[in-house]
Amino acid sequence: MDNIGCVKKKIEEIIKKSPVLEDPIHSKNTLEWLLKLNPDADETLKIAALGHDIERAIEDRKIKRKDYRDYDEFKDVHALNSAKILEEIMKGCNVRKELVEDVFFLVSHHETGGDRRVDVLRDADSISFFHANLPYYFVRNGVEETKNRCLWGYRKLPKNLQEVVVKFNYKDKKLESLARAWIAGR
Ligand SMILES: [Fe+2]
């Protein structure tokens, strides 16, 4: 197996064991959205998409929401923590230094964006929350918390992707009507 294949396999193995049920789905779904938004995405962007939330899958390294008063601060530390874990994995697979640094940059900025490439990663992650995670998040966190998370995620999306999200259907029709009402009343 080549070095990149080694990294992808390790990411998949770790995320498969995540206590957050939707993490394996979200990892692959973010990659799918990345390729929809940028069919020419390079290998480091693909690795970043698959592994951007990896810290959540490692119980003794994940950061906890309750330790941060501010949600954006929590998300920034989450991004940096995932970047560090991916750096270790890539070094363990003997990936070239420039590629390791590139993935570190992409993942540590995936919540906020910053340049053209990292913006695509941020958008793919943000839209995947609505496409893949939202029903799971709703079951776990209830109405108020899900509303806040939805509005936070929706505001981050560019207008063209906001228009896509509004049309998403959910099996849970209560969630679907709530999500549409939150977005419409924002
Ligand atoms: Fe994510």
Backbone and ligand atoms as CSV (ligand in chain L), in Angstrom:
chain,resi,resn,atom,element,x,y,z
A,1,MET,N,N,0.845,-1.209,0.000
A,1,MET,CA,C,0.000,0.000,0.000
A,1,MET,C,C,0.880,1.259,0.000
A,2,ASP,N,N,0.477,2.276,-0.761
A,2,ASP,CA,C,1.284,3.499,-0.761
A,2,ASP,C,C,0.990,4.328,0.506
A,3,ASN,N,N,1.758,5.398,0.676
A,3,ASN,CA,C,1.663,6.197,1.913
A,3,ASN,C,C,0.279,6.807,2.107
A,4,ILE,N,N,-0.301,7.277,1.008
A,4,ILE,CA,C,-1.618,7.919,1.101
A,4,ILE,C,C,-2.683,6.872,1.455
A,5,GLY,N,N,-2.554,5.713,0.854
A,5,GLY,CA,C,-3.473,4.608,1.169
A,5,GLY,C,C,-3.369,4.226,2.640
A,6,CYS,N,N,-2.160,4.217,3.161
A,6,CYS,CA,C,-1.910,3.915,4.583
A,6,CYS,C,C,-2.649,4.929,5.468
A,7,VAL,N,N,-2.582,6.202,5.114
A,7,VAL,CA,C,-3.247,7.257,5.907
A,7,VAL,C,C,-4.763,7.062,5.873
A,8,LYS,N,N,-5.300,6.849,4.687
A,8,LYS,CA,C,-6.759,6.706,4.560
A,8,LYS,C,C,-7.260,5.504,5.361
A,9,LYS,N,N,-6.494,4.410,5.320
A,9,LYS,CA,C,-6.894,3.203,6.048
A,9,LYS,C,C,-6.892,3.468,7.555
A,10,LYS,N,N,-5.853,4.148,8.046
A,10,LYS,CA,C,-5.785,4.430,9.490
A,10,LYS,C,C,-6.923,5.345,9.923
A,11,ILE,N,N,-7.218,6.365,9.100
A,11,ILE,CA,C,-8.329,7.278,9.427
A,11,ILE,C,C,-9.627,6.475,9.529
A,12,GLU,N,N,-9.851,5.633,8.540
A,12,GLU,CA,C,-11.098,4.857,8.534
A,12,GLU,C,C,-11.197,3.947,9.764
A,13,GLU,N,N,-10.087,3.306,10.108
A,13,GLU,CA,C,-10.087,2.402,11.270
A,13,GLU,C,C,-10.423,3.137,12.563
A,14,ILE,N,N,-9.863,4.331,12.698
A,14,ILE,CA,C,-10.106,5.105,13.936
A,14,ILE,C,C,-11.549,5.609,13.978
A,15,ILE,N,N,-12.018,6.181,12.857
A,15,ILE,CA,C,-13.351,6.802,12.863
A,15,ILE,C,C,-14.460,5.745,12.979
A,16,LYS,N,N,-14.171,4.556,12.459
A,16,LYS,CA,C,-15.128,3.452,12.581
A,16,LYS,C,C,-15.494,3.182,14.044
A,17,LYS,N,N,-14.537,3.462,14.931
A,17,LYS,CA,C,-14.757,3.147,16.361
A,17,LYS,C,C,-15.277,4.354,17.143
A,18,SER,N,N,-15.604,5.418,16.464
A,18,SER,CA,C,-16.047,6.625,17.180
A,18,SER,C,C,-17.317,6.362,17.988
A,19,PRO,N,N,-17.373,6.909,19.209
A,19,PRO,CA,C,-18.618,6.801,19.977
A,19,PRO,C,C,-19.731,7.679,19.389
A,20,VAL,N,N,-19.358,8.611,18.528
A,20,VAL,CA,C,-20.377,9.422,17.844
A,20,VAL,C,C,-20.820,8.628,16.607
A,21,LEU,N,N,-22.069,8.154,16.673
A,21,LEU,CA,C,-22.603,7.205,15.705
A,21,LEU,C,C,-22.413,7.625,14.245
A,22,GLU,N,N,-22.632,8.913,13.969
A,22,GLU,CA,C,-22.639,9.371,12.582
A,22,GLU,C,C,-21.246,9.721,12.049
A,23,ASP,N,N,-20.213,9.632,12.870
A,23,ASP,CA,C,-18.887,10.052,12.413
A,23,ASP,C,C,-18.390,9.336,11.153
A,24,PRO,N,N,-18.513,7.995,11.053
A,24,PRO,CA,C,-18.047,7.352,9.817
A,24,PRO,C,C,-18.831,7.813,8.581
A,25,ILE,N,N,-20.125,8.033,8.753
A,25,ILE,CA,C,-20.956,8.502,7.630
A,25,ILE,C,C,-20.544,9.923,7.236
A,26,HIS,N,N,-20.357,10.763,8.255
A,26,HIS,CA,C,-19.995,12.161,7.992
A,26,HIS,C,C,-18.621,12.291,7.319
A,27,SER,N,N,-17.690,11.440,7.701
A,27,SER,CA,C,-16.358,11.456,7.099
A,27,SER,C,C,-16.460,11.223,5.580
A,28,LYS,N,N,-17.164,10.177,5.203
A,28,LYS,CA,C,-17.299,9.843,3.770
A,28,LYS,C,C,-18.187,10.852,3.044
A,29,ASN,N,N,-19.220,11.305,3.731
A,29,ASN,CA,C,-20.146,12.258,3.109
A,29,ASN,C,C,-19.471,13.611,2.862
A,30,THR,N,N,-18.570,14.017,3.760
A,30,THR,CA,C,-17.820,15.265,3.550
A,30,THR,C,C,-16.930,15.130,2.312
A,31,LEU,N,N,-16.320,13.956,2.156
A,31,LEU,CA,C,-15.509,13.715,0.953
A,31,LEU,C,C,-16.382,13.788,-0.305
A,32,GLU,N,N,-17.576,13.198,-0.244
A,32,GLU,CA,C,-18.471,13.254,-1.408
A,32,GLU,C,C,-18.822,14.694,-1.769
A,33,TRP,N,N,-19.127,15.506,-0.754
A,33,TRP,CA,C,-19.455,16.913,-1.019
A,33,TRP,C,C,-18.243,17.686,-1.530
A,34,LEU,N,N,-17.082,17.356,-0.980
A,34,LEU,CA,C,-15.850,18.006,-1.453
A,34,LEU,C,C,-15.697,17.785,-2.954
A,35,LEU,N,N,-15.946,16.538,-3.381
A,35,LEU,CA,C,-15.771,16.214,-4.800
A,35,LEU,C,C,-16.886,16.799,-5.664
A,36,LYS,N,N,-18.057,16.996,-5.054
A,36,LYS,CA,C,-19.124,17.675,-5.804
A,36,LYS,C,C,-18.774,19.141,-6.011
A,37,LEU,N,N,-18.221,19.755,-4.960
A,37,LEU,CA,C,-17.897,21.191,-5.031
A,37,LEU,C,C,-16.621,21.432,-5.827
A,38,ASN,N,N,-15.698,20.456,-5.767
A,38,ASN,CA,C,-14.448,20.580,-6.515
A,38,ASN,C,C,-13.995,19.205,-7.005
A,39,PRO,N,N,-14.456,18.811,-8.214
A,39,PRO,CA,C,-14.130,17.476,-8.739
A,39,PRO,C,C,-12.629,17.249,-8.893
A,40,ASP,N,N,-11.839,18.319,-8.933
A,40,ASP,CA,C,-10.387,18.160,-9.089
A,40,ASP,C,C,-9.637,18.184,-7.767
A,41,ALA,N,N,-10.343,18.037,-6.656
A,41,ALA,CA,C,-9.686,18.122,-5.342
A,41,ALA,C,C,-8.483,17.176,-5.277
A,42,ASP,N,N,-7.385,17.679,-4.703
A,42,ASP,CA,C,-6.158,16.877,-4.636
A,42,ASP,C,C,-6.192,15.914,-3.437
A,43,GLU,N,N,-5.174,15.063,-3.343
A,43,GLU,CA,C,-5.149,14.008,-2.317
A,43,GLU,C,C,-5.139,14.571,-0.893
A,44,THR,N,N,-4.430,15.673,-0.679
A,44,THR,CA,C,-4.378,16.194,0.696
A,44,THR,C,C,-5.746,16.746,1.110
A,45,LEU,N,N,-6.445,17.362,0.173
A,45,LEU,CA,C,-7.808,17.823,0.484
A,45,LEU,C,C,-8.717,16.638,0.805
A,46,LYS,N,N,-8.540,15.552,0.069
A,46,LYS,CA,C,-9.373,14.365,0.322
A,46,LYS,C,C,-9.076,13.785,1.704
A,47,ILE,N,N,-7.805,13.732,2.078
A,47,ILE,CA,C,-7.437,13.241,3.413
A,47,ILE,C,C,-8.031,14.164,4.481
A,48,ALA,N,N,-7.939,15.469,4.232
A,48,ALA,CA,C,-8.481,16.440,5.196
A,48,ALA,C,C,-9.991,16.235,5.359
A,49,ALA,N,N,-10.684,15.991,4.243
A,49,ALA,CA,C,-12.135,15.782,4.313
A,49,ALA,C,C,-12.454,14.534,5.143
A,50,LEU,N,N,-11.735,13.453,4.899
A,50,LEU,CA,C,-12.005,12.194,5.621
A,50,LEU,C,C,-11.689,12.311,7.111
A,51,GLY,N,N,-10.633,13.052,7.434
A,51,GLY,CA,C,-10.145,13.033,8.817
A,51,GLY,C,C,-10.373,14.291,9.629
A,52,HIS,N,N,-11.125,15.253,9.098
A,52,HIS,CA,C,-11.184,16.570,9.762
A,52,HIS,C,C,-11.767,16.531,11.174
A,53,ASP,N,N,-12.576,15.524,11.490
A,53,ASP,CA,C,-13.179,15.431,12.831
A,53,ASP,C,C,-12.597,14.291,13.653
A,54,ILE,N,N,-11.431,13.804,13.281
A,54,ILE,CA,C,-10.931,12.541,13.845
A,54,ILE,C,C,-10.796,12.564,15.362
A,55,GLU,N,N,-10.552,13.740,15.927
A,55,GLU,CA,C,-10.347,13.781,17.392
A,55,GLU,C,C,-11.582,13.307,18.151
A,56,ARG,N,N,-12.760,13.514,17.553
A,56,ARG,CA,C,-14.005,13.092,18.203
A,56,ARG,C,C,-14.074,11.585,18.405
A,57,ALA,N,N,-13.296,10.853,17.587
A,57,ALA,CA,C,-13.354,9.393,17.622
A,57,ALA,C,C,-12.432,8.798,18.686
A,58,ILE,N,N,-11.562,9.637,19.277
A,58,ILE,CA,C,-10.572,9.109,20.215
A,58,ILE,C,C,-10.905,9.612,21.616
A,59,GLU,N,N,-11.516,8.729,22.387
A,59,GLU,CA,C,-12.104,9.116,23.675
A,59,GLU,C,C,-11.120,9.841,24.592
A,60,ASP,N,N,-9.898,9.365,24.699
A,60,ASP,CA,C,-8.985,9.986,25.665
A,60,ASP,C,C,-8.257,11.207,25.105
A,61,ARG,N,N,-8.570,11.595,23.866
A,61,ARG,CA,C,-7.946,12.815,23.328
A,61,ARG,C,C,-8.952,13.874,22.917
A,62,LYS,N,N,-10.221,13.477,22.838
A,62,LYS,CA,C,-11.208,14.443,22.344
A,62,LYS,C,C,-11.429,15.576,23.346
A,63,ILE,N,N,-11.700,16.761,22.824
A,63,ILE,CA,C,-11.982,17.884,23.712
A,63,ILE,C,C,-13.487,17.911,23.999
A,64,LYS,N,N,-13.840,18.532,25.121
A,64,LYS,CA,C,-15.238,18.482,25.553
A,64,LYS,C,C,-15.895,19.855,25.460
A,65,ARG,N,N,-17.104,19.851,24.924
A,65,ARG,CA,C,-17.855,21.093,24.755
A,65,ARG,C,C,-17.981,21.865,26.074
A,66,LYS,N,N,-18.186,21.117,27.166
A,66,LYS,CA,C,-18.445,21.774,28.457
A,66,LYS,C,C,-17.224,22.561,28.971
A,67,ASP,N,N,-16.043,22.271,28.436
A,67,ASP,CA,C,-14.843,22.973,28.888
A,67,ASP,C,C,-14.639,24.323,28.188
A,68,TYR,N,N,-15.549,24.643,27.262
A,68,TYR,CA,C,-15.414,25.906,26.516
A,68,TYR,C,C,-16.697,26.706,26.620
A,69,ARG,N,N,-16.569,27.943,27.012
A,69,ARG,CA,C,-17.766,28.764,27.133
A,69,ARG,C,C,-18.270,29.157,25.740
A,70,ASP,N,N,-17.327,29.435,24.861
A,70,ASP,CA,C,-17.662,29.952,23.538
A,70,ASP,C,C,-17.645,28.818,22.494
A,71,TYR,N,N,-18.717,28.712,21.689
A,71,TYR,CA,C,-18.820,27.610,20.726
A,71,TYR,C,C,-17.748,27.694,19.638
A,72,ASP,N,N,-17.443,28.908,19.178
A,72,ASP,CA,C,-16.417,29.068,18.140
A,72,ASP,C,C,-15.031,28.676,18.657
A,73,GLU,N,N,-14.767,29.005,19.912
A,73,GLU,CA,C,-13.484,28.627,20.509
A,73,GLU,C,C,-13.384,27.099,20.597
A,74,PHE,N,N,-14.472,26.477,21.045
A,74,PHE,CA,C,-14.533,25.014,21.109
A,74,PHE,C,C,-14.240,24.407,19.735
A,75,LYS,N,N,-14.836,24.963,18.699
A,75,LYS,CA,C,-14.653,24.434,17.345
A,75,LYS,C,C,-13.221,24.650,16.841
A,76,ASP,N,N,-12.609,25.771,17.216
A,76,ASP,CA,C,-11.217,26.021,16.803
A,76,ASP,C,C,-10.263,25.015,17.455
A,77,VAL,N,N,-10.475,24.737,18.732
A,77,VAL,CA,C,-9.616,23.776,19.428
A,77,VAL,C,C,-9.847,22.369,18.864
A,78,HIS,N,N,-11.108,22.062,18.552
A,78,HIS,CA,C,-11.447,20.775,17.916
A,78,HIS,C,C,-10.675,20.613,16.597
A,79,ALA,N,N,-10.652,21.666,15.792
A,79,ALA,CA,C,-9.973,21.618,14.492
A,79,ALA,C,C,-8.465,21.406,14.672
A,80,LEU,N,N,-7.879,22.123,15.604
A,80,LEU,CA,C,-6.443,22.005,15.854
A,80,LEU,C,C,-6.087,20.612,16.386
A,81,ASN,N,N,-6.925,20.093,17.252
A,81,ASN,CA,C,-6.689,18.765,17.821
A,81,ASN,C,C,-6.745,17.689,16.732
A,82,SER,N,N,-7.720,17.788,15.839
A,82,SER,CA,C,-7.805,16.832,14.727
A,82,SER,C,C,-6.573,16.963,13.824
A,83,ALA,N,N,-6.127,18.191,13.583
A,83,ALA,CA,C,-4.946,18.420,12.728
A,83,ALA,C,C,-3.714,17.747,13.330
A,84,LYS,N,N,-3.566,17.854,14.654
A,84,LYS,CA,C,-2.400,17.238,15.318
A,84,LYS,C,C,-2.437,15.719,15.192
A,85,ILE,N,N,-3.604,15.133,15.367
A,85,ILE,CA,C,-3.731,13.672,15.275
A,85,ILE,C,C,-3.435,13.209,13.846
A,86,LEU,N,N,-3.930,13.948,12.858
A,86,LEU,CA,C,-3.654,13.583,11.459
A,86,LEU,C,C,-2.164,13.720,11.143
A,87,GLU,N,N,-1.534,14.729,11.717
A,87,GLU,CA,C,-0.095,14.905,11.517
A,87,GLU,C,C,0.657,13.656,12.005
A,88,GLU,N,N,0.284,13.162,13.177
A,88,GLU,CA,C,0.936,11.960,13.725
A,88,GLU,C,C,0.697,10.751,12.809
A,89,ILE,N,N,-0.534,10.602,12.339
A,89,ILE,CA,C,-0.858,9.468,11.459
A,89,ILE,C,C,-0.040,9.547,10.174
A,90,MET,N,N,0.034,10.734,9.589
A,90,MET,CA,C,0.741,10.891,8.310
A,90,MET,C,C,2.239,10.650,8.473
A,91,LYS,N,N,2.791,11.145,9.570
A,91,LYS,CA,C,4.217,10.884,9.826
A,91,LYS,C,C,4.450,9.387,9.982
A,92,GLY,N,N,3.526,8.715,10.673
A,92,GLY,CA,C,3.628,7.260,10.862
A,92,GLY,C,C,3.551,6.496,9.549
A,93,CYS,N,N,2.929,7.087,8.541
A,93,CYS,CA,C,2.824,6.450,7.221
A,93,CYS,C,C,3.895,6.986,6.257
A,94,ASN,N,N,4.867,7.708,6.813
A,94,ASN,CA,C,5.990,8.245,6.018
A,94,ASN,C,C,5.564,9.137,4.861
A,95,VAL,N,N,4.549,9.947,5.100
A,95,VAL,CA,C,4.109,10.878,4.063
A,95,VAL,C,C,5.066,12.080,4.021
A,96,ARG,N,N,5.285,12.602,2.824
A,96,ARG,CA,C,6.181,13.761,2.641
A,96,ARG,C,C,5.775,14.936,3.528
A,97,LYS,N,N,6.807,15.627,4.049
A,97,LYS,CA,C,6.609,16.740,4.988
A,97,LYS,C,C,5.644,17.807,4.453
A,98,GLU,N,N,5.795,18.158,3.170
A,98,GLU,CA,C,4.934,19.231,2.619
A,98,GLU,C,C,3.463,18.822,2.660
A,99,LEU,N,N,3.223,17.532,2.402
A,99,LEU,CA,C,1.834,17.068,2.420
A,99,LEU,C,C,1.287,17.045,3.844
A,100,VAL,N,N,2.129,16.650,4.791
A,100,VAL,CA,C,1.714,16.650,6.205
A,100,VAL,C,C,1.348,18.075,6.620
A,101,GLU,N,N,2.191,19.012,6.240
A,101,GLU,CA,C,1.942,20.419,6.616
A,101,GLU,C,C,0.680,20.952,5.948
A,102,ASP,N,N,0.449,20.513,4.732
A,102,ASP,CA,C,-0.744,20.981,4.018
A,102,ASP,C,C,-2.021,20.479,4.701
A,103,VAL,N,N,-2.039,19.193,5.052
A,103,VAL,CA,C,-3.222,18.642,5.740
A,103,VAL,C,C,-3.395,19.330,7.096
A,104,PHE,N,N,-2.283,19.568,7.792
A,104,PHE,CA,C,-2.363,20.251,9.089
A,104,PHE,C,C,-3.027,21.621,8.916
A,105,PHE,N,N,-2.580,22.348,7.907
A,105,PHE,CA,C,-3.161,23.679,7.649
A,105,PHE,C,C,-4.658,23.577,7.334
A,106,LEU,N,N,-4.989,22.678,6.414
A,106,LEU,CA,C,-6.391,22.554,5.986
A,106,LEU,C,C,-7.305,22.211,7.170
A,107,VAL,N,N,-6.910,21.202,7.934
A,107,VAL,CA,C,-7.791,20.713,9.011
A,107,VAL,C,C,-7.844,21.713,10.169
A,108,SER,N,N,-6.725,22.355,10.475
A,108,SER,CA,C,-6.760,23.303,11.599
A,108,SER,C,C,-7.602,24.531,11.258
A,109,HIS,N,N,-7.872,24.773,9.972
A,109,HIS,CA,C,-8.713,25.910,9.570
A,109,HIS,C,C,-10.081,25.499,9.020
A,110,HIS,N,N,-10.450,24.213,9.190
A,110,HIS,CA,C,-11.656,23.749,8.475
A,110,HIS,C,C,-12.953,24.363,9.000
A,111,GLU,N,N,-12.946,24.894,10.198
A,111,GLU,CA,C,-14.184,25.493,10.706
A,111,GLU,C,C,-14.376,26.917,10.197
A,112,THR,N,N,-13.279,27.593,9.923
A,112,THR,CA,C,-13.366,29.022,9.584
A,112,THR,C,C,-13.068,29.320,8.121
A,113,GLY,N,N,-12.318,28.445,7.464
A,113,GLY,CA,C,-11.875,28.732,6.100
A,113,GLY,C,C,-10.663,29.635,6.126
A,114,GLY,N,N,-10.278,30.158,4.965
A,114,GLY,CA,C,-9.091,31.015,4.920
A,114,GLY,C,C,-8.565,31.221,3.516
A,115,ASP,N,N,-8.451,30.144,2.756
A,115,ASP,CA,C,-8.093,30.328,1.344
A,115,ASP,C,C,-9.029,29.457,0.498
A,116,ARG,N,N,-8.830,29.478,-0.798
A,116,ARG,CA,C,-9.775,28.828,-1.699
A,116,ARG,C,C,-9.961,27.340,-1.369
A,117,ARG,N,N,-8.845,26.651,-1.096
A,117,ARG,CA,C,-8.933,25.206,-0.853
A,117,ARG,C,C,-9.604,24.904,0.485
A,118,VAL,N,N,-9.193,25.636,1.506
A,118,VAL,CA,C,-9.768,25.350,2.824
A,118,VAL,C,C,-11.238,25.793,2.880
A,119,ASP,N,N,-11.591,26.786,2.093
A,119,ASP,CA,C,-13.004,27.197,2.028
A,119,ASP,C,C,-13.884,26.072,1.464
A,120,VAL,N,N,-13.369,25.343,0.489
A,120,VAL,CA,C,-14.140,24.222,-0.076
A,120,VAL,C,C,-14.328,23.128,0.978
A,121,LEU,N,N,-13.273,22.883,1.753
A,121,LEU,CA,C,-13.379,21.890,2.832
A,121,LEU,C,C,-14.417,22.337,3.860
A,122,ARG,N,N,-14.348,23.598,4.263
A,122,ARG,CA,C,-15.316,24.129,5.234
A,122,ARG,C,C,-16.742,23.977,4.710
A,123,ASP,N,N,-16.948,24.325,3.436
A,123,ASP,CA,C,-18.301,24.251,2.867
A,123,ASP,C,C,-18.788,22.805,2.761
A,124,ALA,N,N,-17.889,21.898,2.372
A,124,ALA,CA,C,-18.271,20.482,2.274
A,124,ALA,C,C,-18.657,19.952,3.652
A,125,ASP,N,N,-17.888,20.311,4.667
A,125,ASP,CA,C,-18.189,19.887,6.041
A,125,ASP,C,C,-19.512,20.492,6.501
A,126,SER,N,N,-19.697,21.782,6.232
A,126,SER,CA,C,-20.912,22.463,6.717
A,126,SER,C,C,-22.166,21.879,6.076
A,127,ILE,N,N,-22.110,21.622,4.778
A,127,ILE,CA,C,-23.320,21.106,4.120
A,127,ILE,C,C,-23.543,19.645,4.518
A,128,SER,N,N,-22.464,18.914,4.763
A,128,SER,CA,C,-22.611,17.517,5.192
A,128,SER,C,C,-23.286,17.424,6.554
A,129,PHE,N,N,-23.090,18.412,7.416
A,129,PHE,CA,C,-23.800,18.390,8.705
A,129,PHE,C,C,-25.303,18.285,8.449
A,130,PHE,N,N,-25.792,19.080,7.501
A,130,PHE,CA,C,-27.232,19.073,7.211
A,130,PHE,C,C,-27.648,17.803,6.458
A,131,HIS,N,N,-26.770,17.325,5.589
A,131,HIS,CA,C,-27.101,16.160,4.758
A,131,HIS,C,C,-27.048,14.860,5.557
A,132,ALA,N,N,-26.011,14.727,6.411
A,132,ALA,CA,C,-25.770,13.428,7.068
A,132,ALA,C,C,-25.991,13.448,8.581
A,133,ASN,N,N,-25.573,14.500,9.264
A,133,ASN,CA,C,-25.509,14.479,10.735
A,133,ASN,C,C,-26.784,14.906,11.433
A,134,LEU,N,N,-27.502,15.831,10.828
A,134,LEU,CA,C,-28.586,16.506,11.552
A,134,LEU,C,C,-29.577,15.567,12.250
A,135,PRO,N,N,-30.084,14.523,11.606
A,135,PRO,CA,C,-31.031,13.640,12.304
A,135,PRO,C,C,-30.419,12.997,13.559
A,136,TYR,N,N,-29.158,12.617,13.497
A,136,TYR,CA,C,-28.484,12.029,14.656
A,136,TYR,C,C,-28.312,13.082,15.755
A,137,TYR,N,N,-27.910,14.268,15.325
A,137,TYR,CA,C,-27.665,15.359,16.273
A,137,TYR,C,C,-28.948,15.711,17.022
A,138,PHE,N,N,-30.047,15.698,16.298
A,138,PHE,CA,C,-31.360,16.038,16.861
A,138,PHE,C,C,-31.760,15.032,17.947
A,139,VAL,N,N,-31.589,13.759,17.645
A,139,VAL,CA,C,-31.945,12.709,18.611
A,139,VAL,C,C,-31.117,12.865,19.890
A,140,ARG,N,N,-29.851,13.202,19.725
A,140,ARG,CA,C,-28.942,13.278,20.869
A,140,ARG,C,C,-29.095,14.569,21.672
A,141,ASN,N,N,-29.405,15.661,20.999
A,141,ASN,CA,C,-29.305,16.964,21.670
A,141,ASN,C,C,-30.614,17.719,21.882
A,142,GLY,N,N,-31.705,17.282,21.242
A,142,GLY,CA,C,-32.989,17.938,21.476
A,142,GLY,C,C,-33.170,19.231,20.695
A,143,VAL,N,N,-34.350,19.828,20.870
A,143,VAL,CA,C,-34.789,20.934,20.006
A,143,VAL,C,C,-33.900,22.182,20.123
A,144,GLU,N,N,-33.705,22.685,21.332
A,144,GLU,CA,C,-33.011,23.975,21.465
A,144,GLU,C,C,-31.571,23.933,20.967
A,145,GLU,N,N,-30.841,22.908,21.410
A,145,GLU,CA,C,-29.436,22.762,21.018
A,145,GLU,C,C,-29.318,22.558,19.498
A,146,THR,N,N,-30.248,21.780,18.931
A,146,THR,CA,C,-30.207,21.523,17.488
A,146,THR,C,C,-30.520,22.794,16.707
A,147,LYS,N,N,-31.445,23.577,17.233
A,147,LYS,CA,C,-31.756,24.857,16.585
A,147,LYS,C,C,-30.507,25.749,16.525
A,148,ASN,N,N,-29.825,25.870,17.657
A,148,ASN,CA,C,-28.612,26.703,17.694
A,148,ASN,C,C,-27.561,26.193,16.718
A,149,ARG,N,N,-27.376,24.868,16.693
A,149,ARG,CA,C,-26.366,24.271,15.822
A,149,ARG,C,C,-26.728,24.484,14.343
A,150,CYS,N,N,-28.022,24.353,14.040
A,150,CYS,CA,C,-28.502,24.558,12.666
A,150,CYS,C,C,-28.236,25.991,12.202
A,151,LEU,N,N,-28.599,26.933,13.033
A,151,LEU,CA,C,-28.442,28.336,12.634
A,151,LEU,C,C,-26.967,28.706,12.511
A,152,TRP,N,N,-26.159,28.190,13.427
A,152,TRP,CA,C,-24.706,28.415,13.379
A,152,TRP,C,C,-24.144,27.858,12.064
A,153,GLY,N,N,-24.559,26.656,11.697
A,153,GLY,CA,C,-24.058,26.013,10.477
A,153,GLY,C,C,-24.587,26.675,9.210
A,154,TYR,N,N,-25.835,27.091,9.282
A,154,TYR,CA,C,-26.464,27.709,8.104
A,154,TYR,C,C,-25.804,29.040,7.761
A,155,ARG,N,N,-25.503,29.818,8.801
A,155,ARG,CA,C,-24.868,31.135,8.579
A,155,ARG,C,C,-23.494,31.009,7.945
A,156,LYS,N,N,-22.832,29.877,8.208
A,156,LYS,CA,C,-21.478,29.683,7.652
A,156,LYS,C,C,-21.498,29.386,6.161
A,157,LEU,N,N,-22.644,28.910,5.651
A,157,LEU,CA,C,-22.700,28.473,4.251
A,157,LEU,C,C,-22.814,29.648,3.289
A,158,PRO,N,N,-22.166,29.554,2.126
A,158,PRO,CA,C,-22.409,30.555,1.086
A,158,PRO,C,C,-23.847,30.425,0.577
A,159,LYS,N,N,-24.345,31.507,-0.020
A,159,LYS,CA,C,-25.753,31.578,-0.395
A,159,LYS,C,C,-26.204,30.405,-1.289
A,160,ASN,N,N,-25.366,30.053,-2.263
A,160,ASN,CA,C,-25.775,28.983,-3.187
A,160,ASN,C,C,-25.965,27.652,-2.467
A,161,LEU,N,N,-25.189,27.419,-1.408
A,161,LEU,CA,C,-25.346,26.168,-0.658
A,161,LEU,C,C,-26.461,26.271,0.382
A,162,GLN,N,N,-26.727,27.467,0.863
A,162,GLN,CA,C,-27.905,27.660,1.734
A,162,GLN,C,C,-29.164,27.245,0.975
A,163,GLU,N,N,-29.181,27.573,-0.307
A,163,GLU,CA,C,-30.358,27.224,-1.126
A,163,GLU,C,C,-30.505,25.711,-1.302
A,164,VAL,N,N,-29.383,25.007,-1.288
A,164,VAL,CA,C,-29.428,23.540,-1.384
A,164,VAL,C,C,-29.962,22.951,-0.072
A,165,VAL,N,N,-29.454,23.473,1.039
A,165,VAL,CA,C,-29.815,22.953,2.367
A,165,VAL,C,C,-31.317,23.091,2.652
A,166,VAL,N,N,-31.889,24.213,2.236
A,166,VAL,CA,C,-33.309,24.467,2.490
A,166,VAL,C,C,-34.185,23.359,1.892
A,167,LYS,N,N,-33.696,22.751,0.821
A,167,LYS,CA,C,-34.509,21.741,0.126
A,167,LYS,C,C,-34.270,20.319,0.629
A,168,PHE,N,N,-33.364,20.135,1.581
A,168,PHE,CA,C,-33.126,18.779,2.091
A,168,PHE,C,C,-34.378,18.213,2.746
A,169,ASN,N,N,-34.631,16.921,2.477
A,169,ASN,CA,C,-35.741,16.229,3.130
A,169,ASN,C,C,-35.186,15.309,4.211
A,170,TYR,N,N,-35.969,15.159,5.284
A,170,TYR,CA,C,-35.566,14.241,6.343
A,170,TYR,C,C,-36.690,13.241,6.594
A,171,LYS,N,N,-36.264,12.034,6.972
A,171,LYS,CA,C,-37.254,11.002,7.297
A,171,LYS,C,C,-38.129,11.466,8.451
A,172,ASP,N,N,-37.504,12.113,9.424
A,172,ASP,CA,C,-38.228,12.653,10.571
A,172,ASP,C,C,-38.883,13.976,10.140
A,173,LYS,N,N,-40.190,13.922,9.880
A,173,LYS,CA,C,-40.877,15.103,9.323
A,173,LYS,C,C,-40.985,16.238,10.343
A,174,LYS,N,N,-40.961,15.861,11.637
A,174,LYS,CA,C,-40.963,16.912,12.659
A,174,LYS,C,C,-39.659,17.715,12.565
A,175,LEU,N,N,-38.560,16.996,12.432
A,175,LEU,CA,C,-37.259,17.661,12.269
A,175,LEU,C,C,-37.250,18.516,11.001
A,176,GLU,N,N,-37.805,17.967,9.922
A,176,GLU,CA,C,-37.807,18.699,8.648
A,176,GLU,C,C,-38.552,20.025,8.790
A,177,SER,N,N,-39.730,19.992,9.409
A,177,SER,CA,C,-40.484,21.243,9.509
A,177,SER,C,C,-39.826,22.198,10.502
A,178,LEU,N,N,-39.250,21.655,11.574
A,178,LEU,CA,C,-38.528,22.515,12.516
A,178,LEU,C,C,-37.347,23.198,11.820
A,179,ALA,N,N,-36.553,22.406,11.111
A,179,ALA,CA,C,-35.351,22.965,10.464
A,179,ALA,C,C,-35.733,24.057,9.481
A,180,ARG,N,N,-36.821,23.833,8.704
A,180,ARG,CA,C,-37.241,24.841,7.729
A,180,ARG,C,C,-37.737,26.101,8.426
A,181,ALA,N,N,-38.440,25.922,9.539
A,181,ALA,CA,C,-38.940,27.089,10.284
A,181,ALA,C,C,-37.782,27.873,10.903
A,182,TRP,N,N,-36.792,27.177,11.456
A,182,TRP,CA,C,-35.644,27.874,12.047
A,182,TRP,C,C,-34.941,28.717,10.999
A,183,ILE,N,N,-34.710,28.095,9.845
A,183,ILE,CA,C,-33.971,28.785,8.783
A,183,ILE,C,C,-34.779,29.982,8.258
A,184,ALA,N,N,-36.094,29.759,8.077
A,184,ALA,CA,C,-36.939,30.835,7.541
A,184,ALA,C,C,-37.042,32.009,8.534
A,185,GLY,N,N,-37.017,31.699,9.837
A,185,GLY,CA,C,-37.215,32.745,10.837
A,185,GLY,C,C,-35.946,33.381,11.330
A,186,ARG,N,N,-34.847,33.025,10.708
A,186,ARG,CA,C,-33.544,33.448,11.232
A,186,ARG,C,C,-33.334,34.943,11.093
L,1,LIG,FE,FE,-17.189,17.841,10.282
